Amino acid sequence: MSSSSPFGSQPSALSPRIASRRTVHDVAVVGAGMVGAALALRLAQDGFDVAVIEPRAPAPWCVDDDVDLRVVALAPSSVALFDAIGVWKPIETARACPYRRMHVWDALAPGTLDFDSADDGTATLGYIVENRLIQHTLWQALQRDARVGVQCPARVAATAIDGERRTLELDDGSRISARLVVAADGGDSVLRELTGIATRDRDYAQRAVVAHVTTTRPHEATAWQRFLPGATIAFLPLSDGRSSIVWSAPETEAARLLALDDATFCSELGAAFDFRLGTIASTTARAAFPLRLKLAERYAAERIALMGDAAHIVHPLAGQGVNLGLRDVAELVVTAGAERAAGRDFAAASALRRYERRRRSDNALSAHAFDAIQRVFGSDAMELAALRGAGLTLVDRIAPLKRLFARHAAGR
Ligand SMILES: Cc1cc2nc3c(=O)[nH]c(=O)nc-3n(C[C@H](O)[C@H](O)[C@H](O)COP(=O)(O)OP(=O)(O)OC[C@H]3O[C@@H](n4cnc5c(N)ncnc54)[C@H](O)[C@@H]3O)c2cc1C
């Protein structure tokens, strides 16, 4: 393993803002995004002594602020995890929009795909929630939890193995050590780099243009998705009646969409969405995010585990990125808890390999499925049109296949 740099001998200088005094922990979680923060809280709940290292506190969330542009579709498995760590009720009460149906259709072929929570006997398929609200709520819970030591602002500068522990050197010169270090530091993970774990990458040469729009017809608590030649548009319901749109398009087209004046953007969006929700009456400012596929070749090295975007970045067309990361959390908690209950080292290589085996296969399956959908539907080749229509119709008509899709999306 290619970790470590020789550690210097500077005295510890803990951050004056938020700092844990303890330097020896069971688990050190690097990165307090949605995935890292949820893991830290869940492990602390199970009696692990946890440290969290994060360079910046999330921006505060306030109910009077407009709905933030970044939202995620949370699957029931993610909601259940948030509920278990006590953050779901405050999130739901603050602002979350349940969606009960999903309707997918294609501009080039007649097939459709429909999911209804009633078919599954559940109240919802999931919830649309602002990233910032989730991060803010998790951060507040971290600060309240005496079992978690938060180091912020702090970054990992180096890491090395020290017997049965992994040591982290932070950018202020201080060090902490833990039996297990978890890299939850996002797609450009420094820890992944420091431990020499390679990734397989694909740049989709696309950007996701996001905005919140008002439509003249109600969204019907439905997540809508339309495939177009070379692009995808999703309309996700918001609790104030607007829809959050994600328009994934090639770079140059995305740049053009961003540069349009509001009236032209609304009129192009309405037409591209086949006026399914009527015309677009207004839009917020727009933002865009580059789209890429990035899969870590390993999720584990000596006393280190990768999770969330540090381990896998997937195309957002299925709205599964953070849901997969939160399933990593659930798996690591089960694995570590079972090892410890059996009196074994919860961060031994065999335990981390088990975590890796279970999560890497699930994530790779999802990533490749989204990638295949993106390739088929992202193409404007007419010869693929029949396959496109047949694909949607086929999944919609074959009940077990459809149930499989629905179960996977729900994280069951
Ligand atoms: C347009 C778009 C739409 C999406 N929609 C959905 C959706 O509907 N549903 C869904 O499930 N997913 C969706 N996703 C994906 C989802 O946003 C990500 O998967 C998720 O935010 C990843 O969370 P994370 O905690 O793993 O990483 P991040 O959110 O990137 O968090 C990483 C954390 O690590 C910290 N960090 C960075 N470097 C260091 C360091 N050196 N030391 C310590 N800490 C560090 C960062 O400050 C940050 O807090 C979407 C993505 C995009 C682009």
The ligand as a Gaussian input file, in Angstrom:
#p B3LYP/6-31G(d) Opt

LIG

0 1
 C      -27.153000      16.901000     -10.532000
 C      -27.075000      15.805000      -9.494000
 C      -28.248000      15.239000      -9.014000
 C      -28.205000      14.226000      -8.066000
 N      -29.380000      13.688000      -7.628000
 C      -29.340000      12.661000      -6.747000
 C      -30.575000      12.041000      -6.285000
 O      -31.683000      12.419000      -6.682000
 N      -30.486000      11.008000      -5.409000
 C      -29.268000      10.556000      -4.963000
 O      -29.241000       9.598000      -4.181000
 N      -28.102000      11.124000      -5.352000
 C      -28.104000      12.162000      -6.231000
 N      -26.936000      12.741000      -6.625000
 C      -25.665000      12.268000      -6.059000
 C      -25.401000      12.807000      -4.647000
 O      -25.502000      14.244000      -4.649000
 C      -24.022000      12.366000      -4.166000
 O      -23.889000      10.972000      -4.354000
 C      -23.810000      12.692000      -2.688000
 O      -23.885000      14.072000      -2.454000
 C      -22.454000      12.164000      -2.204000
 O      -22.350000      12.326000      -0.820000
 P      -20.973000      12.008000      -0.070000
 O      -21.229000      12.315000       1.368000
 O      -20.472000      10.666000      -0.442000
 O      -19.913000      13.025000      -0.694000
 P      -19.861000      14.651000      -0.594000
 O      -21.218000      15.249000      -0.528000
 O      -18.970000      15.087000      -1.711000
 O      -19.152000      14.900000       0.808000
 C      -17.756000      14.771000       0.993000
 C      -17.364000      15.517000       2.259000
 O      -15.955000      15.337000       2.468000
 C      -15.362000      16.584000       2.777000
 N      -13.942000      16.535000       2.365000
 C      -13.421000      16.755000       1.139000
 N      -12.070000      16.639000       1.180000
 C      -11.731000      16.344000       2.453000
 C      -10.495000      16.092000       3.135000
 N       -9.313000      16.136000       2.505000
 N      -10.510000      15.798000       4.465000
 C      -11.690000      15.752000       5.125000
 N      -12.903000      15.953000       4.529000
 C      -12.916000      16.253000       3.223000
 C      -16.196000      17.608000       1.999000
 O      -16.083000      18.904000       2.564000
 C      -17.609000      17.034000       2.154000
 O      -18.252000      17.480000       3.324000
 C      -26.949000      13.752000      -7.587000
 C      -25.761000      14.313000      -8.061000
 C      -25.822000      15.320000      -9.011000
 C      -24.523000      15.916000      -9.562000

